[in-house]
Amino acid sequence: MKSAAGQNYKGVRQQFVKLGGTRGDQVGVLSGIKAGEEIATSGVFKLRNGASVLVNNETQPSNQAAPKPEDN
């Protein structure tokens, strides 16, 4: 994306997706995004279309097929 001053920045936009089956923390996405596209997994309720973002991949979302919650 480009700012009003013509500078490039990484921005976001709302994208509707069709979800499929789930297995633990994993969710199938049937349509709405393409392979290789980046998605936001946290803080999404604070985002607005065109908002500038800084990608921080230090914290990874869980990816367990059979998760065991701590308080279980």
Backbone as a ProteinNet text record, in pm:
[ID]
protein_1_A
[PRIMARY]
MKSAAGQNYKGVRQQFVKLGGTRGDQVGVLSGIKAGEEIATSGVFKLRNGASVLVNNETQPSNQAAPKPEDN
[TERTIARY]
84	0	88.7	32.5	106.4	34.4	113.6	58.2	22.8	-40.1	-73.9	51.7	164.9	292	364.4	302.8	361.8	459	470.7	560.1	490.6	566.6	512.2	500.8	394.4	378.7	295.4	307	228.2	97.5	-11.5	-142.9	-232.6	-346.2	-440.5	-573.5	-649.2	-785.8	-869.1	-996.2	-1086.7	-1111	-1108.3	-1131	-1219.7	-1331.8	-1420.3	-1369.8	-1373.8	-1330.4	-1439.8	-1438.1	-1530.4	-1450.3	-1493.9	-1422.2	-1478.2	-1390.4	-1427.8	-1421.7	-1382.4	-1376.3	-1264.7	-1276.3	-1174.2	-1121.5	-997.6	-935.3	-845.3	-894.9	-818.3	-801.3	-676	-645.6	-644.9	-659.9	-650.6	-789	-796.3	-921.6	-896.7	-979.2	-967.2	-1028	-960.3	-1012.5	-1043.1	-1169.6	-1213.1	-1196	-1217.9	-1202.9	-1185.1	-1136.9	-1122.7	-979.6	-883.9	-742.4	-666.1	-550.4	-466.1	-341.9	-281.6	-157.7	-52.7	16.7	121.8	76.7	-54	-101.2	-85.2	-51.4	-36.1	-170	-193	-316.1	-282.5	-368.7	-353.1	-423.1	-355.6	-414.3	-439.2	-393.4	-420.4	-434.1	-509.5	-531.2	-621.3	-693.8	-771.6	-888.4	-939.1	-1051.5	-1007.8	-876.3	-822.8	-791.5	-798.1	-758.4	-871.2	-833.4	-926.3	-868	-952.8	-904.4	-802.5	-688.9	-583.7	-487.6	-512.4	-423.9	-283.3	-184.6	-45	-13.2	58.1	91.4	239.7	288.3	423.8	410.9	467.1	457.3	554.2	502.3	582.4	547.4	635.1	609.7	677.8	712.1	776.6	684.4	556.6	459.4	380.9	390	320.4	191	82.2	-40.7	-21.3	-98.3	-91.1	-134.3	-80.2	-114.7	-121	-205	-218.1	-346.2	-334.1	-453	-537.1	-475.7	-547.6	-495.3	-532.3	-477.8	-530.9	-450.9	-490	-484.1	-600.8	-602.7	-541	-473.8	-408.8	-505.9	-624.7	-722.3	-815.6	-777.9	-865.4	-844.8
-117	0	123.6	234.8	361.5	463.6	540.4	646.4	766.3	865.7	987.5	1056.2	1034.9	1094.6	1008.1	896	809.8	705.7	691	591.8	456.8	348.9	213.1	175.2	105.1	51.5	-75.7	-158.2	-281.4	-247.3	-260.2	-226.7	-348.7	-333.4	-444	-409.2	-512.5	-494.4	-610.2	-585.4	-691.1	-785.7	-914.4	-1014.5	-1123.9	-1147.9	-1255	-1387.9	-1490.1	-1623.9	-1723.6	-1836.2	-1945.6	-2053.4	-2085.2	-2181.8	-2323	-2419.5	-2560.2	-2624.1	-2749.3	-2824.8	-2779.5	-2818.3	-2786	-2914.5	-2905.8	-3015.4	-2949.9	-2942	-2874.2	-2727.5	-2681.3	-2541.5	-2512.3	-2612.2	-2597.4	-2575.1	-2481.7	-2449.7	-2449.8	-2522.9	-2525.1	-2400.2	-2341.7	-2225.6	-2272.4	-2268.1	-2318.5	-2216.1	-2088.9	-1985.6	-1849.4	-1754.1	-1616.9	-1570.2	-1663	-1625.8	-1722	-1676.9	-1758.4	-1802.2	-1911.2	-1959.5	-1849	-1830.8	-1730.1	-1595.3	-1569.8	-1442.8	-1443	-1327	-1314.9	-1278.6	-1332.9	-1302.5	-1259.4	-1180.5	-1140.1	-1243.3	-1284.7	-1383.8	-1327.2	-1206.7	-1144.7	-994.2	-932.3	-788.4	-745.9	-839	-808.3	-713.2	-707.8	-618.1	-472.4	-448.7	-312.6	-261.1	-347.1	-309.4	-242.3	-155.8	-89.9	-102.9	-104.5	-113.5	-4.4	-44.4	48.8	81.1	29.1	58.1	6	81.6	41.2	-57.1	-165.7	-266.2	-299.8	-346.6	-397.5	-546.1	-630.3	-774.7	-818.4	-889.8	-941.4	-1088.6	-1175.3	-1319.2	-1386.8	-1310	-1368.4	-1463.8	-1431.8	-1518.8	-1591.4	-1721.6	-1801.9	-1858.2	-1861.9	-1922.8	-2072.8	-2131.1	-2274.8	-2350.7	-2468.4	-2549.8	-2697.5	-2724.6	-2861.1	-2924.8	-3046.3	-3119.7	-3168	-3188	-3232.1	-3152.5	-3022.7	-2940.3	-2983.2	-2956	-2985.3	-2854.1	-2789.6	-2662	-2672.7	-2566.4	-2564.8	-2584.5	-2526.5	-2531.6	-2651.2	-2752.9	-2868.7	-2970
0	0	0	-41.5	-43.1	43.5	117.9	201.8	113.5	174.5	100.3	48.5	117.9	76.2	-27.6	-66.1	-167.4	-114.9	17.4	75	86	64	77.9	224.9	259.5	394.4	386.8	491.6	498.1	566.1	493.1	545.6	548.2	609.4	623.1	557.9	529.9	480.7	531.8	551.1	594.7	478.4	505.1	402	460.3	398	443.3	389.9	473.7	435.1	469	399.7	428.8	500.8	623.9	705.4	686.3	701.5	692.4	830.2	832.6	956.4	1047.9	1173.4	1272.5	1334.8	1382.6	1456.8	1560.3	1683.5	1787.7	1754.5	1751.3	1720.6	1571.2	1488.4	1343.4	1282.9	1188.6	1120.6	971.1	897.2	752.4	691.4	593.3	520.7	379.1	341	210.4	99.4	131.2	28.3	94.8	17.1	64.1	76.6	85.5	87.2	-2.3	-46.9	-134.3	-58.4	-102.9	-42.8	-44.1	67	76.9	129	134.6	189.2	340.7	396.4	540.9	603.4	724.5	796.8	939.1	998.3	1138.2	1225.1	1333.7	1424.4	1563	1590.1	1719.5	1700	1788.9	1780	1666.5	1607.9	1487.4	1512.8	1635.1	1662.5	1670.1	1675.5	1678.1	1538.3	1437.3	1301.8	1225	1133.6	1041.1	901.8	799.1	661.1	633.4	576.7	541.5	653.6	775.6	888.5	861	900.7	888.5	1000.4	969.5	1069.8	1065.9	1178.7	1191.5	1219.6	1135.2	1152.3	1261.3	1360.6	1471.4	1487.1	1442.3	1448.1	1566.9	1671.2	1788.6	1861.7	1871.5	1936.6	1829.3	1828.2	1728.4	1788.1	1711	1761.2	1778.1	1867.6	1891.5	1766.6	1747.7	1631.3	1672.5	1770.3	1821.5	1769.7	1717.2	1670.6	1788.2	1903.8	2023.4	2143.7	2155.2	2261.3	2398.8	2501.4	2639.6	2717.1	2740.6	2810.9	2949.8	2995.3	3125.3	3240.5	3231.5	3341.3	3331.1	3259.9	3240.3	3348.7
[MASK]
++++++++++++++++++++++++++++++++++++++++++++++++++++++++++++++++++++++++

